[in-house]
Structures are given as C-alpha cells and as structure tokens.
C-alpha cells in the first residue's frame, strides 16, 4: 500500500467536480431524446424588482419576447398576480430545427403587497421586454410627517 500526500486543493477540486455533476444532472436542459412533448407546458416565474416609493409601489418584471396581449395583471385584496404565455412560433418545414425549447411557455407570479393600493389608478406599461406596474398607495397608508421646530 502506497501513501499519498494529502492536498486540501485536491479535495476541493473533487468536491467541485461532484457538485458540477449534481448540478448538471438536476438542472441540465433536456436533450432531443428527453424533450417534453409539445402538449406539456412548464410554468416559470419572471424576475421582478419591487420598489417602495413615497406615493406608489413600482414593480418591474422581465417579459422578454412576450406580447402585451399575452399578459394578464390582476389585483385581489393585497395580492398582485402577473400571468401570461409566450405562444408557439410558426414552424417552418425544412428550417433546420433539431430541437427547440421555445415553443410554448407560461409564467405566473403572485406578489403580496405591504400596503393598500388604489386599484382604479393602477397603470402598467410594457416596453423593451420590461413590464412596469405603478401601484398608487391609498392616502391612509402613507405616513404623516411631523415637522420639528428648533427653538
């Protein structure tokens, strides 16, 4: 039996290779053999930013490649829901496709809001793949500022 010199870097490299293997096994995109049939749809969640301003809450959601008419935004009590879908592109015969994951996908995201919102004044815009939702706060929810006089 031969002795091997222990190297902490060797152990870290071994652990990194094992973690890469696990990551690949769990999260790797399916290849052509393991592709889902077109009738199955996955639901994703768009990346969002929530900004609490003095008079409104601003939500920015990434919507690359989504048309305005394919997005649904609703408010129920203090929960804002964003739903939508990216529809299948027309397939062209003989276009060279081997595999495509972009045929059809849906997304949904629900956000619990910390303040009451004026539902009638909500505005949403979609530009350059970014959905902006302006949610005006109800006046009762805004803090009353008290000015302190120095004497």
N, C-alpha and C positions, 0 to 999 in steps of 0.2 A: 504494500500500500504506500503510495507516494503522498507526501504532504504538499498542500497547495497554499500559497501565501494568500491570506485574506485581504481583499480590497473592497473598501466601502463603495467606491465608484462602480465596481463590477456589480455589486448588489443593487445599487440604484439603477444601473442600466438594465439589469434583469427585470426589476420591478417595472420600469418604464415600458419595456417590450411587452410584458404581460398586461399592463393597463391599456396599451395601444391595441392589443389583440382583443381584449374585452370590449373596448370602445367600438372597435370595428365590427365585432360580432353583434352587438346590441343596436348600434346606430347607423350602420352602413346602409347606403341606398341599395334597394334590391336590384339585382341584375336582371337581364332579359328572362332568365329561367324562373326567377322568383317574383316576377312582376305581378301586381294585383290585377285581376280582371277589371275592365273599364267600368263595370257597374258598381264596383265598390268605391266609396269616396271616403277620404280621410278628412278630419276636421282639424284645422290649425288655429292658432291664435296670433293675431297681428301684434307686433311690437308697439308699445304705446309709451307716451310721456303724459303725465298729469301735472299741470301747473296751477297752483292755487294763487290767484291774483286777488286784489282788493275787492273787485266787484264781480268777478266771474271765476269759474274753473275752466281752464282750457285743456282739452285733450287732443293730442296729436297721435294718429295711428297710421302706421305704414300700410299702404294699399297698392303696391306695385302691380301694374297690369290689370287693375280692377276698374271696370266702368262704373260711373255714377249710378246708373240704373240697377246695378247688381249689388248695391249696398243698402242695408236697412239699419236705421238707427232708431231706437225707441227708449223712452224713459218710463219706468214704472216705479212709483214711490221714489226711493233714493237709489235705484239701480239703473244704470245706463247699459243698454245692450247694443252691440255692434255685430251685425251678421252679414254674410254675403257669400258670393261664389265667383269663381273665375270659370267661365264656360269654355267648353271644348272648342279648340280651333278646328277649322275645316281641314280634314285630312286629304292630302293630295296623293293620288295614285302615282307610284314611282318616284316619290320625292326623296328617297334615300334614308327614310327613318328606319332605325334598327330598334330603338326603344325610346319611349317618351313618358316622363312623369308629370308633364304639364297639361295633360288632357282636361282634367276637371278637378277642382279642389274647392272646398268650402272652408269658411272660417267663422269663428264666433268668439266674442269676448264680452264678459259682463264686469262692470265696474261699480262697486258700492261707493256712493258719493258721501262725503262727510257733512254736507250742508244741504239745505233745501234749495231747490232750483226753480226759477220761473219758467215753467215748461213752455208757455206760449211764446217765449222770446229766444228759444234755442236756435242757433244758426250753425249750419255745417257747410263746409266747402271742401272740394277735392281738387287739388292741383299738384301736378308732378308726382303723383303716387303718394301724396300725403293728405290724409283726411284730418281736417281741423274742426273740432266741435267746440263752440263757445256756449257755455252754460252759465247764464247770468244768475247770481245769487239773489235770494229773497232778501229784502232790506232788513228784516228782523234778525237775520243770521249774521249781519255784518257787525263787528264790534264798534261800540260807541267810544270815540276817542275823547279823552278829557284833557283839556289844556291846563297845565300847571303854571301859575304865575309866580314869578320870583319877586319877593318883596324885601 
